[in-house]
């Protein structure tokens, strides 16, 4: 309702279609299946990306690595089920993370169940994936090749600067 009210208040016709290509951020960097996890983390930090596309030798999108995926990578499985960690004062999860991460590559951590849209996909489709499916990003593809991504910040930017 708030989105509809905002659009109506700013005289934007509801029939106007906004395509993901209009709001997508271009990828500054792409990972290959053999890219070390440490390098992926560095590049995500460097470019402030919420996730990275993993592409094959033909630049076809084959997976993604998100910040959440990296955060969970080094944590023991039982950690994901804890309601609180206040009783675990001496455990250093980063020690395990760096031991595991030292020899890991993109295929060890990537998610093959990602959301992608063609350049003529709609912003509403991207918003659905981001908010309802709780995805960190939506990959924008041209002929199966990752050319950019839409995240919640890109959507917010579009709403605030039409």
N, C-alpha and C positions, 0 to 999 in steps of 0.2 A: 504494500500500500504506500509506503513512504517513497519508494522509487517512482511509482506512478504519479503520486502527488508532486514530487520534485519535477518530473518531466513535464507534467501539465502546467505547473507554475512557471516554467521557463519556456513555454510555448513550443516545446519540441513535440512534433506529432508522434503519437505512439506507433504509427505504422513505419516509422523510420527504422531501418535495420542497421545496426552497428556491427561491422564485421571484426573478427578477432585480429585481422591484419592491420586494422586501424589503431589498435591499442597495444599490440604485442611489442615486447622488448626484444631486440635482436640478441641472439646468443653472441657473447663475446668470446666464448670458449666452449668446445665440445670435447667429451672424453671418448676414448676408444676402449674396447673391452679389456685391454691389458694395461690401462693407465693405473699407476699405483694410487691407492686410496689417499695417501699423504698428499700427492700432487692434486688430486681432486679437491680435497679440503682447502688447500692453499688457493686454488683458483676460485673456489666458491667465495672465500673470504676476500680475495683480491677484487673480484667483480661484484661482490655483494649479491650473489644469486641465491634464490631459495632452493635451487636444485640445478642439476646438470643433466643434459641429454647425453646418453651413451649411443654412439653410432658405429656402424660396421665400416668395412673398407669402402663400401659404395655410398657412404654417408646416409644410410638408411637408419632411422630411429629404431633401436632395439631395446632400450631401457632407460631408466632414470635413476638418479641418486639424489635424494632430498636431504635437507639438514636433519630432519627427524630420523631418517634412515641411518645417517652417520652417527647421530647421538646414540641410537640404540645398538649400533654395531658392536661396541665393546662391552655392553652391559650383560651380565649373566641373565639367563631367562627368568629366574625367580624374581629379579628386580621388577619386571614388568607387572607382576601381580601384587606387589606390596602396596598397602594403603599409606604407609608412612615409612620413612627410613631413619627416623630419629634414634632408633636403638642401634643403628650401625654407624658408630662414630669412627672406627679405625679403618674401615674399608676404603681403599682408594680405587674407584672404578677406572680412573685414567691410566693406572699402571697396567691393568689388563688390556685396556683399549690400545695403548701404544704397542704392547707386545703383539697383539693380534693384528693391528693395523700395519705393522712394519713390513709384512710380506704379502699383504692383501692387495688385490687389484679390483677394478670396476666390476667385473663379473661376480666377485665374491659378495658384493653388497648391493648391486643394482636390483631394482624392481622392474620386472618385465610386464607388470600390469599397470600401465600408465594411461593417461588420458591425452589424446591428441585430436586436433581438429584441423581440417584444411583451412587455407587462408580465407575462404568464404564462409567459414563457420561463424555462427553469431555470438555476440557478446553474451547473450542470455544463456547459450549452451555452456560457455566458459564459466559464467557465474554459478550455474547449477552444479558443475563439477567442483568448483572451489568451495561453495557453501554447503550444498546438500551432500555431496560425496566426500567432502572434507579433504580435497586434494590440495597440495601445496602449490601446484602449478599445472597449467594446461599447455602442452606443447603445440605449437603452430607449425604445420608441415606443408611443404610443397612437393608433390610427387613422393611422399614418404620421407622426405629429408627435413630434418628439424631446422627451421629458419628463425624461430623465436619462441617466446613463451608469454603467457598471460598469468599473472599472479594477482593476489588481492590488492596489492599496491597499485598495479596498473589499472585495475577497475576503479579504485578510489580516485586516482588521478583523472580518469575519464569523467567521472561524476562531478568532480570539483572544477574541471576545466573543459567544459563541453566545446 
